[in-house]
Amino acid sequence: MNVFEEYLNSEDLEKRERAKLWRASIGLQALDNLRVSNVLIETARKHIEGEISMNEVSRLIDEYYKKE
């Protein structure tokens, strides 16, 4: 799984930890043969970068899936 690999060696501890948590979450989905959307991946990247909060992540994903 190469998702967020670029953050795993980051000197920024917060980015590194957020990336690990996102990878674990996505990995759990994969165990159930579920695929995550590109929207989730891009939203997670914004969270890892510190551009948005977890509350904003939740809001954006909820909005996306309401449209689907």
C-alpha positions as CSV (number, residue, x, y, z in Angstrom):
1,M,0.0,0.0,0.0
2,N,1.7,3.2,-1.2
3,V,-1.0,5.6,0.0
4,F,0.6,8.6,1.8
5,E,4.1,7.0,1.7
6,E,5.6,10.3,1.0
7,Y,4.7,11.4,4.5
8,L,6.0,8.5,6.4
9,N,9.6,9.9,6.5
10,S,8.5,13.5,7.0
11,E,10.4,15.5,9.6
12,D,7.0,16.8,10.7
13,L,5.9,14.4,13.4
14,E,2.2,15.5,13.1
15,K,2.1,14.8,9.4
16,R,3.8,11.5,9.9
17,E,1.3,10.4,12.6
18,R,-1.8,11.6,10.6
19,A,-0.5,9.7,7.5
20,K,-0.1,6.5,9.6
21,L,-3.6,6.8,10.9
22,W,-5.1,7.4,7.5
23,R,-3.1,4.4,6.0
24,A,-4.4,2.2,8.8
25,S,-8.0,3.3,8.2
26,I,-7.7,2.7,4.5
27,G,-6.0,-0.6,5.1
28,L,-9.0,-1.7,7.3
29,Q,-11.3,-0.9,4.4
30,A,-9.1,-3.0,2.1
31,L,-9.5,-6.0,4.5
32,D,-13.2,-5.9,3.7
33,N,-12.5,-5.6,0.0
34,L,-13.7,-2.1,0.0
35,R,-12.1,0.6,-2.1
36,V,-12.0,4.2,-1.0
37,S,-12.8,7.1,-3.3
38,N,-10.3,9.5,-4.7
39,V,-12.3,12.2,-2.9
40,L,-11.4,10.5,0.4
41,I,-7.8,10.2,-0.5
42,E,-7.5,13.9,-1.5
43,T,-9.4,15.0,1.6
44,A,-7.1,12.9,3.7
45,R,-4.1,14.6,2.1
46,K,-5.5,18.0,3.0
47,H,-5.9,16.8,6.6
48,I,-2.4,15.3,6.7
49,E,-1.0,18.6,5.4
50,G,-2.9,20.5,8.1
51,E,-5.0,22.4,5.6
52,I,-8.3,21.2,7.2
53,S,-9.4,19.8,10.5
54,M,-11.0,16.4,11.2
55,N,-14.3,18.2,11.5
56,E,-13.9,19.6,8.0
57,V,-12.9,16.1,6.8
58,S,-16.1,14.7,8.2
59,R,-18.2,17.5,6.7
60,L,-16.7,17.2,3.2
61,I,-17.0,13.4,3.1
62,D,-20.6,13.6,4.3
63,E,-21.4,16.1,1.6
64,Y,-19.8,14.0,-1.1
65,Y,-21.7,10.9,-0.2
66,K,-25.0,12.7,0.1
67,K,-24.6,13.7,-3.6
68,E,-23.7,10.1,-4.6
